[in-house]
Amino acid sequence: MTDKTPVQWLVDQLPIRIKNSFSEEIQKALEMETPNGEITRLEVINHAKNDKPVGRLLTLYKELGHFQQVDLSYQDDCKTLKIFLG
């Protein structure tokens, strides 16, 4: 992983049209990062209308040793977001 935070790295991967359309939201996300850019909790929440359980599906904590690092990757022409925990 580079010196960039996960959010900064993710923003770099976005197509320019998306960056332009969501520039305000992107700026807010960058401002909300922790001072050292470290992610210490990962949550997966389902708010979609589907047959899966609604609400928090997964919560992992760095402090509890569930992961050491988080890497984000957009793939398939930005149609897939993959989260890799190390």
C-alpha positions in Angstrom: 0.0 0.0 0.0 1.2 3.5 -0.7 1.4 6.5 1.6 -2.1 7.5 0.6 -5.0 6.8 2.9 -7.6 4.3 1.6 -10.1 7.2 0.8 -7.4 9.1 -1.1 -6.5 5.9 -3.0 -10.1 5.2 -3.7 -10.7 8.8 -5.0 -7.7 8.4 -7.4 -9.4 5.3 -8.9 -12.6 7.1 -9.7 -13.3 8.1 -13.3 -13.1 11.9 -13.7 -16.9 12.2 -14.5 -17.7 10.7 -11.1 -15.1 12.9 -9.3 -16.7 15.9 -10.9 -20.3 14.8 -10.1 -19.5 14.0 -6.4 -16.7 16.5 -5.7 -18.5 17.9 -2.6 -19.1 14.4 -1.2 -15.5 13.3 -1.9 -14.1 16.4 -0.1 -16.3 15.6 2.9 -15.0 12.0 2.9 -11.4 13.2 2.8 -12.1 15.6 5.7 -13.7 12.9 7.8 -10.7 10.6 7.7 -8.9 10.0 11.0 -5.7 12.1 11.4 -3.4 9.3 10.4 -5.8 7.9 7.8 -6.1 4.6 9.6 -9.3 2.6 9.4 -9.9 0.8 12.7 -13.4 -0.5 12.2 -15.1 -2.0 9.1 -18.9 -2.3 8.9 -21.0 -3.8 6.2 -24.6 -2.6 6.4 -27.6 -3.8 4.3 -30.1 -1.1 3.5 -31.1 -2.6 0.1 -34.5 -4.0 -0.5 -33.7 -7.6 -0.8 -34.3 -10.9 1.0 -31.1 -10.5 3.1 -31.1 -9.4 6.7 -31.5 -5.7 7.1 -28.9 -3.7 9.1 -25.4 -4.4 10.2 -24.2 -7.6 8.6 -20.5 -7.5 9.7 -18.4 -5.5 12.1 -14.7 -6.1 12.5 -12.2 -4.2 14.7 -8.5 -3.6 14.3 -8.1 -3.3 18.0 -9.4 -6.9 18.5 -7.0 -8.3 15.9 -9.7 -8.9 13.2 -7.4 -7.2 10.6 -4.2 -5.2 10.3 -4.9 -3.3 7.2 -7.6 -2.5 4.7 -7.1 -2.2 0.9 -9.9 -1.1 -1.4 -10.0 -1.9 -5.1 -12.4 -0.9 -7.8 -12.6 -3.5 -10.6 -14.6 -4.3 -13.6 -14.7 -0.7 -14.9 -15.7 0.5 -11.4 -18.6 -1.9 -11.2 -17.1 -3.9 -8.4 -15.7 -2.7 -5.1 -13.5 -5.2 -3.3 -12.3 -4.8 0.3 -9.2 -6.7 1.1 -8.4 -7.2 4.8 -4.8 -8.2 5.7 
